[in-house]
Amino acid sequence: MTTNDALEEHPAANRQPYEYVIVGGGIHGTCLANYLLTEGEYTHDEIRILDPREELLASFGKKARQCGIETLRSTFVHHIDTESFSLESFAEGHHRAHELVSTENHPDRPTLDLFLDHARDIIDRRDLDDCHHRSRVTDITRPTSQKGYLLETDTGTVEAHRVVLAVGLGVAPTLPEWTTSLSDDAPLAHVWDDKFDPTTTSEFEGRTFVVGGGITAGQLACCLAEQTDVTLLSRHELDIELTEADPYWINWRHIGKEIHTLPPGSEARLDRIRAARNDATIPPYVERRLTEACDDGTLELRRGEITSAHGTDEGLSLRFDDGTRVTAARVVLATGLEPVPERPVVERVSESLSLARGAEGFPILDDRTLAWRRTDGTDSAVYVSGALAEPSVGPFARNIVGARRAAERILDPPEQARAESLPMSSRGGS
């Protein structure tokens, strides 16, 4: 089957239910599909990845370039393949070892281009595109008249024995209150807007303000400073941390000791995870880029907040919390996304399938397998990877290594979920 055939085939046409349907074709969904094919006993015909984008990893690549990523924060052993040194071997085999960037007191990190090229090599060699169908999931139900799940999409209905939600972060950007009074044509953008293009910034003649204090804001400010004058506006002093959390949080035994001993669905789990995550921080190599841009005179660092803004013919007129004003300005927000449990598909699926949710709406999972538990305490055959799995996978859940950890656990579903998803004839029923 060719990739085009896989994309054009109606997903439910004349076939048995898929063993796994993965909702989301980003890092987590693609990594899991590769694990199922490589480490599991599954074929391409048994796996379907549902994602509305034209290619797997398209959203990740687009967002990475939108915020000006040059090198990943993750190390070279974190990628979508099953073998730890796969990316390193790929770099050496393609004479690109120089793209494994040396980092003080830390393993080498790949350039964005190297990481994406290695991922595309895995996708092509494993024919993962054959599992991809371009469609958007709107709901998941479990009819009482049959086993398994029905996934409603904008292109039809898909049936599956098991479902994995690998839906990434939230959808809606987080917007400061002062933005609500601005017109749609105001020179205001969010870094995660679909139409945002960092290369068009030079078309604006005024000063560009990047609002945010984390790695996304830092990388974006450096990228834009290569084209125009930029001010990085942060509410706090820049906090420097090399990684998103201490590396011992990658160890599953440590996660079990520190997280799984706390009550499932509890606020205590979220508190411990957030205390461990180095959110809103900038790694040293981005700090150096910022310093160099400041020395060149193209970048200014400013601490404070915008309190009000209104549009003029020259751009935005901004008022800051220290009482000062700036005119003829453009603003690009790097203020994050709304919480992932607020995604509409998460709301609908939890209601349709009576799945349990804990503090702040996060799914309550089986910590061993990442199966989403029902409100009656039993495990469903719906699994979770990515930010939604943070209460079980820990501080690195949303990261690349979190995708690998989740795939390792989802690969061996609990016996109860396995049994309930099989046809009656396979279970000796009558």
C-alpha positions as CSV (number, residue, x, y, z in Angstrom):
1,M,0.0,0.0,0.0
2,T,1.3,3.4,-0.9
3,T,1.2,6.4,1.4
4,N,-1.3,8.1,-0.8
5,D,-3.5,5.0,-0.8
6,A,-3.3,4.9,3.0
7,L,-4.4,8.6,3.2
8,E,-7.2,8.2,0.7
9,E,-8.7,4.9,1.8
10,H,-11.9,5.4,3.9
11,P,-10.8,4.3,7.4
12,A,-13.7,2.0,8.1
13,A,-14.2,0.5,4.7
14,N,-14.7,-3.3,4.7
15,R,-12.3,-4.1,7.4
16,Q,-12.1,-5.5,10.9
17,P,-11.5,-3.2,13.9
18,Y,-7.9,-1.9,14.3
19,E,-6.0,-3.3,17.3
20,Y,-4.8,0.2,18.1
21,V,-6.0,3.6,16.9
22,I,-3.8,6.4,18.0
23,V,-5.3,9.9,18.1
24,G,-2.5,12.3,17.2
25,G,0.5,12.1,14.8
26,G,3.0,14.1,16.8
27,I,6.1,12.9,18.7
28,H,4.0,10.7,21.0
29,G,1.7,9.1,18.5
30,T,4.5,8.4,16.0
31,C,6.8,7.0,18.6
32,L,4.1,4.7,19.9
33,A,3.3,3.4,16.4
34,N,6.9,2.7,15.8
35,Y,7.1,0.8,19.1
36,L,4.0,-1.2,18.3
37,L,5.4,-2.2,14.9
38,T,9.0,-2.8,16.1
39,E,8.6,-4.2,19.6
40,G,5.1,-5.5,19.5
41,E,3.5,-8.2,17.4
42,Y,1.5,-5.8,15.3
43,T,1.3,-5.1,11.5
44,H,0.6,-1.9,9.7
45,D,-3.0,-3.1,9.0
46,E,-3.6,-3.3,12.7
47,I,-2.6,0.2,13.6
48,R,-4.2,3.5,12.6
49,I,-2.9,7.0,13.4
50,L,-5.6,9.7,13.1
51,D,-4.2,13.2,12.6
52,P,-5.6,16.0,10.4
53,R,-2.2,17.2,9.2
54,E,-0.7,16.2,5.9
55,E,2.4,14.4,7.4
56,L,3.3,12.8,10.7
57,L,5.2,15.2,13.0
58,A,4.1,18.2,10.9
59,S,2.8,20.1,13.9
60,F,6.0,19.5,15.9
61,G,8.2,20.7,13.0
62,K,6.1,23.7,12.4
63,K,6.0,24.8,16.0
64,A,9.7,24.2,16.4
65,R,10.5,26.5,13.5
66,Q,7.9,29.1,14.6
67,C,9.8,29.7,17.8
68,G,13.3,29.6,16.3
69,I,14.6,26.3,17.8
70,E,18.1,25.6,16.6
71,T,19.0,22.7,18.9
72,L,16.8,20.5,21.1
73,R,16.8,20.7,24.8
74,S,16.6,16.9,24.9
75,T,19.7,14.8,24.5
76,F,20.7,12.6,21.5
77,V,19.3,9.4,23.1
78,H,15.7,10.9,23.1
79,H,14.0,10.3,19.8
80,I,11.1,8.3,18.3
81,D,13.1,5.1,17.7
82,T,13.3,2.1,20.0
83,E,17.1,1.8,20.1
84,S,18.7,4.4,22.3
85,F,21.7,5.2,20.0
86,S,19.7,5.2,16.8
87,L,20.0,9.0,16.3
88,E,23.7,8.9,17.0
89,S,24.2,6.1,14.4
90,F,22.1,8.1,11.9
91,A,24.3,11.2,12.4
92,E,27.5,9.3,12.0
93,G,26.3,7.3,9.0
94,H,25.3,10.5,7.2
95,H,28.5,12.4,8.2
96,R,26.5,14.7,10.5
97,A,28.1,14.0,13.8
98,H,28.9,17.7,14.1
99,E,25.2,18.3,14.5
100,L,25.4,16.6,17.9
101,V,26.1,19.7,19.9
102,S,28.4,19.5,22.8
103,T,26.8,20.7,26.1
104,E,28.8,21.3,29.3
105,N,28.0,18.8,32.0
106,H,25.3,17.2,29.8
107,P,25.1,14.7,26.9
108,D,25.2,16.0,23.4
109,R,22.0,17.5,21.9
110,P,20.9,17.2,18.3
111,T,20.1,20.1,16.0
112,L,16.5,20.4,15.1
113,D,17.3,19.5,11.5
114,L,19.1,16.4,12.5
115,F,16.3,15.3,14.9
116,L,13.7,15.8,12.2
117,D,15.7,14.1,9.5
118,H,16.3,11.1,11.7
119,A,12.6,10.9,12.6
120,R,11.7,11.1,8.9
121,D,14.1,8.3,8.2
122,I,12.4,6.1,10.8
123,I,9.0,7.0,9.4
124,D,10.1,6.1,5.9
125,R,12.0,2.9,6.8
126,R,9.2,1.6,9.0
127,D,6.4,2.8,6.6
128,L,4.7,4.6,9.4
129,D,2.9,6.8,6.8
130,D,0.9,3.8,5.8
131,C,-0.7,3.9,9.3
132,H,-1.6,7.6,9.0
133,H,-5.1,8.8,8.0
134,R,-5.8,12.5,7.7
135,S,-8.9,13.0,9.9
136,R,-9.8,14.8,13.1
137,V,-11.4,12.8,16.0
138,T,-14.6,14.4,17.4
139,D,-15.8,11.7,19.8
140,I,-15.2,8.2,21.0
141,T,-18.0,5.9,22.1
142,R,-18.4,2.3,23.2
143,P,-21.7,0.9,22.0
144,T,-23.3,-1.7,24.3
145,S,-24.1,-3.9,21.3
146,Q,-20.4,-4.5,20.5
147,K,-17.0,-4.7,21.9
148,G,-14.3,-2.1,21.3
149,Y,-14.7,1.6,20.5
150,L,-16.1,3.7,17.7
151,L,-14.2,6.9,16.9
152,E,-16.2,9.6,15.2
153,T,-14.1,11.6,12.8
154,D,-14.7,14.3,10.2
155,T,-14.1,11.7,7.5
156,G,-16.2,8.8,8.9
157,T,-16.2,6.2,11.7
158,V,-13.3,4.1,12.8
159,E,-13.5,1.0,15.0
160,A,-10.8,-0.1,17.4
161,H,-10.1,-2.6,20.1
162,R,-7.8,-0.1,21.9
163,V,-7.5,3.7,21.7
164,V,-4.5,5.9,22.6
165,L,-4.9,9.6,23.2
166,A,-1.6,11.3,22.2
167,V,-3.1,14.7,21.6
168,G,-0.2,17.0,22.7
169,L,-0.6,20.2,24.7
170,G,-3.7,22.4,24.8
171,V,-5.2,24.0,21.7
172,A,-6.0,27.6,22.7
173,P,-3.2,30.1,23.3
174,T,-3.1,31.8,26.7
175,L,-3.8,35.5,26.1
176,P,-3.3,38.3,28.6
177,E,-6.3,40.3,29.6
178,W,-5.1,43.5,27.9
179,T,-5.3,41.8,24.5
180,T,-9.2,41.6,24.6
181,S,-9.7,45.2,23.6
182,L,-7.6,45.0,20.4
183,S,-9.0,44.6,16.9
184,D,-8.3,41.5,14.8
185,D,-6.0,43.5,12.5
186,A,-3.8,44.8,15.4
187,P,-0.1,44.0,15.2
188,L,-0.4,41.2,17.8
189,A,0.4,37.6,17.3
190,H,0.9,34.5,19.4
191,V,3.9,32.3,18.6
192,W,1.5,29.2,18.3
193,D,-0.9,30.9,16.0
194,D,-1.2,28.8,12.8
195,K,-0.5,31.8,10.6
196,F,2.4,33.1,12.6
197,D,5.6,33.3,10.6
198,P,8.7,34.6,12.3
199,T,10.3,35.5,9.0
200,T,7.8,38.3,8.3
201,T,8.8,40.3,11.3
202,S,11.2,42.5,9.3
203,E,8.2,43.9,7.4
204,F,7.1,45.8,10.5
205,E,9.0,49.1,11.0
206,G,8.5,49.6,14.8
207,R,9.9,47.7,17.7
208,T,8.8,44.1,18.4
209,F,8.1,43.0,21.9
210,V,8.2,39.3,22.8
211,V,6.2,38.6,25.9
212,G,7.3,35.6,28.0
213,G,10.1,34.4,30.2
214,G,10.7,30.7,29.2
215,I,12.6,28.9,26.6
216,T,10.1,29.5,23.8
217,A,10.2,33.3,24.4
218,G,14.0,33.2,24.6
219,Q,14.5,31.3,21.4
220,L,11.9,33.4,19.6
221,A,13.5,36.7,20.7
222,C,16.9,35.5,19.4
223,C,15.4,34.5,16.1
224,L,13.5,37.8,15.6
225,A,16.5,39.8,16.7
226,E,18.3,38.6,13.6
227,Q,15.8,40.6,11.5
228,T,14.6,43.6,13.6
229,D,14.9,45.3,17.0
230,V,13.4,43.2,19.8
231,T,12.6,43.6,23.4
232,L,12.1,40.5,25.5
233,L,9.5,41.4,28.2
234,S,9.4,39.0,31.1
235,R,7.5,39.4,34.4
236,H,10.4,37.9,36.3
237,E,14.2,37.7,36.1
238,L,15.3,35.0,33.6
239,D,15.7,31.7,35.4
240,I,18.5,29.5,34.0
241,E,18.1,25.7,34.0
242,L,19.7,23.2,31.6
243,T,16.8,20.7,31.6
244,E,13.1,20.6,32.1
245,A,13.6,18.6,35.3
246,D,16.4,16.7,37.0
247,P,17.3,13.6,34.9
248,Y,16.5,11.2,37.7
249,W,12.8,11.8,36.9
250,I,13.4,9.7,33.8
251,N,13.8,6.7,35.9
252,W,10.6,4.8,36.3
253,R,11.5,3.4,39.7
254,H,12.0,7.0,41.0
255,I,8.6,8.1,39.5
256,G,7.0,5.2,41.2
257,K,8.5,6.1,44.6
258,E,7.8,9.8,44.3
259,I,4.5,10.0,42.4
260,H,2.7,6.6,42.4
261,T,2.7,6.5,46.2
262,L,0.4,9.5,46.2
263,P,-3.3,9.1,45.7
264,P,-4.3,8.7,42.0
265,G,-6.1,11.9,40.8
266,S,-4.8,13.9,43.7
267,E,-3.7,17.5,43.7
268,A,-0.6,16.3,45.6
269,R,0.6,14.5,42.5
270,L,0.3,17.6,40.4
271,D,2.0,19.7,43.1
272,R,5.0,17.3,43.2
273,I,5.3,17.2,39.5
274,R,5.2,21.0,39.1
275,A,7.7,21.5,41.9
276,A,10.0,19.1,39.9
277,R,9.5,20.8,36.5
278,N,11.7,23.7,35.6
279,D,8.9,25.6,33.8
280,A,9.4,29.1,32.5
281,T,13.2,28.6,32.4
282,I,15.9,29.2,29.8
283,P,18.9,26.9,29.3
284,P,22.4,28.3,29.4
285,Y,23.0,28.0,25.6
286,V,19.9,30.2,24.9
287,E,21.0,32.6,27.6
288,R,24.3,33.0,25.6
289,R,22.4,33.7,22.4
290,L,20.4,36.4,24.3
291,T,23.6,37.9,25.7
292,E,25.2,38.0,22.2
293,A,22.1,39.7,20.7
294,C,22.1,42.3,23.5
295,D,25.8,43.0,22.9
296,D,25.0,43.5,19.2
297,G,22.3,46.0,20.1
298,T,19.4,44.2,18.4
299,L,17.9,42.9,21.6
300,E,16.8,44.5,24.9
301,L,15.8,42.6,28.1
302,R,13.1,44.2,30.1
303,R,11.3,43.1,33.2
304,G,7.7,44.1,33.6
305,E,4.2,43.7,32.2
306,I,2.0,45.4,29.7
307,T,-1.1,46.7,31.5
308,S,-3.0,48.2,28.5
309,A,-2.7,48.5,24.7
310,H,-4.5,50.2,21.9
311,G,-4.0,50.4,18.2
312,T,-2.7,53.3,16.2
313,D,-1.8,53.9,12.5
314,E,1.8,53.2,13.4
315,G,1.3,50.1,15.5
316,L,0.4,49.4,19.1
317,S,0.6,52.0,21.9
318,L,1.6,50.0,25.1
319,R,1.5,51.0,28.7
320,F,3.6,49.1,31.2
321,D,3.2,48.4,34.9
322,D,5.9,51.0,35.8
323,G,3.9,53.8,34.1
324,T,6.0,54.1,31.0
325,R,4.6,54.0,27.4
326,V,5.9,52.9,24.1
327,T,4.3,53.6,20.7
328,A,4.6,52.0,17.2
329,A,5.1,48.6,18.7
330,R,4.3,45.1,17.6
331,V,3.8,42.2,20.2
332,V,4.4,38.5,19.8
333,L,3.1,36.5,22.7
334,A,5.0,33.4,24.0
335,T,2.6,32.9,26.9
336,G,1.8,29.2,26.5
337,L,-1.4,27.3,25.8
338,E,-4.5,26.5,27.8
339,P,-4.3,23.3,30.0
340,V,-4.5,20.1,28.0
341,P,-7.4,18.7,30.1
342,E,-9.6,21.5,28.7
343,R,-9.3,20.2,25.1
344,P,-12.8,19.6,23.8
345,V,-12.0,16.0,22.7
346,V,-10.8,15.2,26.2
347,E,-14.1,16.5,27.7
348,R,-16.2,14.6,25.2
349,V,-14.4,11.3,25.5
350,S,-14.5,11.3,29.3
351,E,-18.2,11.9,29.3
352,S,-19.0,9.4,26.5
353,L,-17.1,6.6,28.1
354,S,-17.6,7.5,31.8
355,L,-13.9,7.9,32.4
356,A,-12.6,9.1,35.7
357,R,-10.9,12.5,36.1
358,G,-9.0,13.9,39.0
359,A,-7.5,17.2,40.1
360,E,-7.8,19.9,37.4
361,G,-9.5,17.5,35.0
362,F,-6.5,15.2,34.4
363,P,-7.3,11.5,33.6
364,I,-7.0,9.0,36.4
365,L,-4.7,6.3,35.0
366,D,-3.4,2.8,35.8
367,D,0.1,3.8,36.7
368,R,1.5,0.6,35.3
369,T,-0.1,0.6,31.9
370,L,-1.5,4.2,31.4
371,A,-5.0,2.8,30.9
372,W,-7.6,5.4,31.7
373,R,-9.8,4.2,34.5
374,R,-13.6,4.4,34.4
375,T,-15.6,6.1,37.1
376,D,-16.3,2.6,38.6
377,G,-12.6,2.0,39.1
378,T,-12.0,-0.5,36.4
379,D,-9.5,0.0,33.6
380,S,-10.7,0.9,30.1
381,A,-8.9,0.1,26.9
382,V,-8.3,3.8,26.3
383,Y,-4.7,4.8,27.0
384,V,-3.0,8.2,27.4
385,S,0.4,9.6,26.3
386,G,1.9,13.1,26.6
387,A,0.9,16.0,28.8
388,L,-2.4,14.2,29.7
389,A,-0.3,11.5,31.4
390,E,1.7,13.8,33.6
391,P,0.0,12.5,36.9
392,S,1.4,9.0,36.1
393,V,4.5,9.6,33.9
394,G,5.8,12.6,35.9
395,P,7.6,15.8,34.9
396,F,9.0,14.5,31.6
397,A,5.6,13.2,30.4
398,R,5.2,15.8,27.7
399,N,8.8,15.5,26.5
400,I,10.3,13.1,23.9
401,V,11.6,10.8,26.6
402,G,8.1,10.8,28.0
403,A,6.8,9.4,24.7
404,R,9.3,6.5,24.9
405,R,8.3,5.8,28.6
406,A,4.6,5.8,27.7
407,A,5.1,3.6,24.6
408,E,7.0,1.0,26.8
409,R,4.0,0.8,29.1
410,I,1.2,0.9,26.6
411,L,2.8,-1.9,24.6
412,D,1.7,-4.4,27.3
413,P,-2.0,-3.6,28.1
414,P,-3.6,-5.0,31.3
415,E,-5.3,-8.4,30.9
416,Q,-8.7,-7.0,31.8
417,A,-8.5,-4.4,29.0
418,R,-7.1,-6.9,26.6
419,A,-10.0,-9.3,27.3
420,E,-12.8,-6.8,27.1
421,S,-11.5,-5.6,23.7
422,L,-11.5,-9.0,22.0
423,P,-14.5,-10.6,20.2
424,M,-16.5,-13.0,22.3
425,S,-15.2,-16.0,20.2
426,S,-11.6,-15.1,21.2
427,R,-12.5,-15.2,24.9
428,G,-14.4,-18.4,25.0
429,G,-17.7,-16.7,25.6
430,S,-21.1,-17.8,24.5
